Amino acid sequence: MQNSTHEFLNIEVQTRLVDTLGNKHFFRELVDSLKTVLPFDSSSAICYNKQKAPELLFSNLLEHEDKIFFARFLDGAYVASPAYQGFVNNLADGIYPWIRLMPEGFKSSDMYSTYYRVSCIEDLVYVFVNCNDLGFIQFCIGRHEPSSAFSESELAALESVSPLIIGLIRKHWEYAAKQGQDVTPLSSIVSERVNYLLNNFESDLLTARERQIAKLVITGHSSQSAADNLHISPGTERVHRAKLYSKLKLRSNSELFSYFLNQLRSVD
């Protein structure tokens, strides 16, 4: 791993990356270079921006994941991904293992079962780069079954080259923005509408507390995690959740998530 890290840091690799700054080949070159540090199966780059819809900058996904990614994830389900919460919470630039971003109980959530599990994703690692007014870049590498999760030594190797990766991504996006590089909007629903619906979910029917719980459940929190976030007991959380389910004629977290996505698609 030490030699691989040195290979990524050598002048030839850096020169190739610098030569692609601002053009459509940058992320492909970055992916190929990173594979000298550690192996992975898929990769993508998304730009989140509070002023417009998220944009897909790059994707190199496995075939079965690719279909789900465009049919479900990009249709609004991204709001329940742990990485999207990194953008919402303005996390600092850095390397973030998937497990570090997951709320408690996420692997029991509808988002996990309907996207990550069926995509056979074993592990993910994210690079977050805040480009201020130009957006928040989420670069991701993933491993799929039967590959194993990223090891501590592999994460350490990635961390050791993270300042270079972050600096290159930021500079690339600055150049690309100036040149008006073509990107793919992730969804017809702009992020303002997503956030508005999360914060005002069925406001005519639900109390403020019920809306808070709905938002946490939709974004992948378990009952215990939602209770911890709201500083209430699990029993109190269950009472509020039962009431919101009754009002919306729902029976489960899975139905709530589907209900939210249907509402999202119908927003004018």
N, C-alpha and C positions, 0 to 999 in steps of 0.2 A: 504493500500500500504506500510505503514511503517513496519508492521509485515512481509509482504512478502519479503521486502528488507532484513530484519534481518534474515529471513529463508535462503535466498541465501547466506548470509555472515556467516552462522553458520559453525562450524567446521566439522560437518558430511557431509554437501554438499561439502565443500572445499576438504575434504579427498577423496570423490568419484571422484571429478574432477582430483585431483592430481594423483590418481591411474590409470587414463586412459590417462595420458599425453603420447604422442608418439604412441598411438595405434588407430585403426580404430573406436573405440567406443567413442572417446573424444567428437566429435561434437554432437553426440546423447545425451551424458550425459550433455553437456553444454545446449542444447536445453531444455531438461527435467528440468534442474535446473532453467533456466531463466523463465520457465512458472510458477514458484512460485512467480516471480516478476510481470509479466504481461502476459495476454493471447495473443497468436498469432496463425495464421493458417498454415504458411509455413516457411521454413528456408533453407538456402544454404550457402556454403562457397566456394569461388573461390580464387585461387592463381594466381596473375598476375606477370609476370616476363619478363623483356625486352630481356632476352636471349633465351626464348623459348615460345612455345604456352601456353596460359592460361590453368590451370588445375582445374578440379572440385574435391574438397576435400570432399564435403558432399552435399546432397540435400534431403529434405523432403518436397515435393511439393504436392499441390492438383492435382488430376488426370488430369483435363483439362489443368492446367498450365504446368504439366510435359511434355505433348506431344508437346506443343508449345516451351517450353524451349529447348528441344533437337532437334527439327526440324528446328527452326528458330534462336533462341537466340545464341545457341552454334555454329551455322554455320557461324558466323561472325557479326550478328546483335548486339552483345554485345558492339561493338565499338561506337554505338549511345546511349548507356545507360548512364544516368547521373552519376552512380557510377563508370563506367570505366574512366570517366574524372577525378575522384578523384585520380585514379592511375596515369593517364597521368600528372596531375598537382601536384603530390607528396604531397597530403594533409596530415596534421599531424595526428597522432594516435588520435582516438576519436570516439564519437557517432555522426552520421550524419543523421538527419531526411531527408526523400526523398525530401521534398519540398525545403530544403536548397541546395540540389545538382542540382535541375532542372534549366536549362536555361530558360529565359523568353519565353513563348509560347510553351513550351515542350508538353503540353497536346493537342496541335493542330498538333503535328508532326506525321509523318507516323510511327515512332518507337512506339509512345504511342498507336496509334489506332490499329496497327497490333500485338502488343505483350501485353502491359500492360492492355489495355481496354478489349481485348478478354479473358485475364486471370482473369478478374474481380478483379484485384488488387485495393484495396481501399487505402492502405498506406504501406510504407516500412520504415524500419530503418536499417542503416548500421553501422557496427563496422569496422573501418579501422585500420589495424595493419601493419606497415612497418617493415619487417624483413630483410631489407637491401639486401644482396646478395641472400638471400633465397626467396625473393619475397615480394609481397604486398598482404596481406590477406584481402579479402572483405567478412565479415560474415554478412548475411542479415536475418532479420525476417520480415514477412509480414502479413497483414490482407487482407482478400478478402470479397467482398460483400456477405452477408449483414452486416458484422462486421463494426464497426465505425473506424475512424482514431485514431491513438494513441493520447491520451490526454497530455496536458502539465505536469500533475502530473505523468503520466506513464513515459514520457520521462525523467523527473527529477529523478524518481526512478532508471531508467536504467543508467542515468548519474552517480548516486551516487555509483554504483557498477562497473562502466566502468574501473577503474584502475585494478581491479581484473580480469575482463574479458580479457582485452588487455594483461595483463601479462601472463595469462594462455594460451591464443592462441599463443603468441610468443614462450613461452617455449615448448608448444606442437609441434609446427612446427619445432623448433630446434631439438627436439628428433626424430620426424618423419623423418626429412631429413637425420639424421645420420643413421637411421635404414633402409633407402631406402623404405619407405612406398609406396605402390601402389596408384597411382592417375589416374584419367581419363582425358586425354587431351581434352580440350573443342572444338578444331577445328583442321582441317588439315592445316589450314592457320596459320602460326606462327605470333606472334605479330609484328615482324619486317616488314612483308609483309603488314599487316594491316596499320601500320603507314606510310610505304612507299607509299602505294596507296593513303592514305588520303592527304599526303603532295605533291604528284606528280600526282594528279588526272588529267588525260587527258592533260598532260603538252604540248603535241604537238598541241593541239587545243585551250586551254584556256590560258588567261593571268594570271599573278601572282595574281592579285586582284580577278579574277573570280575563281581561285582555292581556294583562302582564303574563299570566300563566299560559294563555294560548300562544303568545309570542315565543316563550321559552320552549314549549312543547314542539312547536313548528320548527324551531331552529335546532332541534335534536336533544334537548335536555330531558333527563329522566325526572320522575316525580320528586326524588330526593334532591337532585341538582336544582330543580326549579324552586323547591322549598328553601334550599340554602341560599340561592341568589336573592330571594325575597325576604329572607330572615324570618320565615314562619315555620311552624312545625309541619312535618309530612302529613299529619292528619288534617291540618287546616288546608294544606294545598289540595288534598284529595277532595275535601268538601267543595272548594271553589271549582275544581276541575269537573266534578260531577254535575254541578249546577250549569257550567258552560256547555257541557255535553247535552244536558237535558234541553237547554234553550235552543241549541242548534240541531237537536234530534240526531245526535251522533252517539257512537258507542265505544270508540277507541281512539288512541293517538293516531293510528293509521288513517282512520276516517277524517280526523281533524286535518291532517296534512293534505289529503286529497281535496278536502273542502277548500282549504286555503289556495291550492293551485287552481282550482276551478274559479274561485273568486278573482285570482290574479289575472287569469286569461280574459275575464269579463270586464275588467276595469277599462273605462273609457278615457 
